[in-house]
């Protein structure tokens, strides 16, 4: 399976909240880094292994309705790819909606994802999380 096809399958499964179809596509050595500060995401930008990634993804699936999740074009060169998903998530507790773009850089080896680096508009995420926190108080 080529890089773009693999990532299309991962994005489709994530959008449809099918964790059982994501995990087999991640290598056992998988590493995920989300570049967000500790106040926005517990653990901040520490690298997460496959099990920690699964736990984080499941938390997001449980906490948000995925109103829209469009990865857009997958720009693949060999075993690397960049993607800029446009997302629209609704917090299930407050109804608040986050609409933003994410920057993904992937690395693939032997037909499985081995690394994902995720960057955000930090100010937008912080404002959304503050809004959710204030609504939940």
C-alpha positions in Angstrom: 0.0 0.0 0.0 1.5 3.4 -0.9 1.7 6.3 1.5 -1.3 8.3 0.2 -3.5 5.2 0.2 -2.5 4.3 3.8 -3.2 7.8 5.1 -6.5 8.0 3.3 -7.5 4.8 5.1 -6.4 6.2 8.4 -8.2 9.5 8.0 -11.4 7.8 6.8 -11.3 5.5 9.8 -10.6 8.4 12.2 -13.4 10.5 10.8 -15.8 7.6 11.1 -14.5 6.8 14.7 -13.3 3.3 13.8 -10.3 2.8 16.1 -10.2 -0.9 15.2 -9.3 0.2 11.6 -6.7 2.7 12.6 -4.5 0.7 15.0 -3.4 -2.0 12.5 -2.1 0.7 10.2 0.2 2.1 12.9 3.6 0.4 13.4 4.4 -0.9 16.9 7.1 1.8 17.0 4.6 4.5 16.2 5.4 8.0 17.6 3.0 10.9 17.8 3.9 14.5 18.8 1.1 17.1 19.2 2.7 20.5 19.5 0.4 22.0 22.1 1.3 23.4 25.5 0.6 21.6 28.7 -2.3 23.9 29.6 -4.2 22.8 26.5 -3.3 19.2 26.4 -2.1 17.1 29.3 1.4 15.8 28.5 2.0 18.8 26.2 4.2 18.0 23.3 5.8 14.9 24.7 6.1 12.0 22.2 3.3 9.4 22.6 3.7 5.8 21.7 1.1 3.7 19.9 -0.9 2.8 23.0 -0.8 6.4 24.3 -1.9 7.6 20.8 -4.8 5.2 20.8 -5.9 6.5 24.2 -5.7 10.1 23.1 -7.6 9.4 19.9 -10.3 7.5 21.8 -10.6 10.4 24.2 -11.2 12.8 21.3 -13.7 10.5 19.7 -15.6 10.3 23.0 -15.5 14.0 23.8 -16.3 15.5 20.4 -18.8 15.1 17.6 -16.7 15.2 14.4 -18.9 17.7 12.4 -16.3 17.8 9.6 -12.9 16.2 9.2 -11.5 16.8 5.7 -7.8 15.9 5.3 -7.6 17.6 1.9 -4.8 16.7 -0.4 -2.2 14.2 0.8 1.2 15.4 -0.6 3.4 12.2 -0.5 7.0 11.9 -1.4 8.2 8.4 -0.9 7.8 7.5 2.8 6.8 11.0 3.9 3.7 13.0 3.6 2.1 16.3 4.6 -1.5 16.9 5.1 -3.6 19.9 6.3 -6.8 18.6 7.7 -9.7 21.1 8.1 -11.7 20.1 11.2 -14.9 21.1 12.9 -15.4 19.4 16.2 -18.3 20.0 18.6 -17.7 19.5 22.3 -20.4 17.0 23.4 -20.8 18.7 26.9 -21.1 22.3 25.9 -22.0 22.3 22.2 -19.1 24.7 21.5 -17.5 24.2 18.1 -13.9 24.3 17.1 -13.2 25.0 13.5 -9.5 25.1 12.5 -6.8 23.7 10.3 -4.1 21.2 11.5 -0.7 20.6 9.9 0.3 16.9 9.8 3.7 15.5 8.8 3.7 11.7 8.5 6.5 9.1 8.1 5.7 5.6 6.8 7.7 2.5 6.7 6.9 -0.9 5.2 3.2 0.0 4.7 2.6 1.3 8.2 2.6 4.8 9.8 5.6 5.2 12.1 5.4 8.9 12.9 2.9 11.7 13.0 3.9 15.3 13.9 0.8 17.5 14.5 0.9 21.3 14.6 -2.0 23.6 15.5 -3.0 27.3 15.7 -2.2 27.3 19.4 -4.1 30.6 20.1 -7.2 29.2 18.5 -7.0 26.0 20.5 -6.4 27.9 23.7 -9.4 30.2 23.1 -11.6 27.2 22.3 -10.5 25.3 25.4 -11.0 28.4 27.6 -14.5 28.8 26.1 -15.3 25.2 26.8 -14.0 25.5 30.4 -16.0 28.6 31.1 -19.2 27.0 29.7 -18.7 23.9 31.8 -18.3 25.9 35.0 
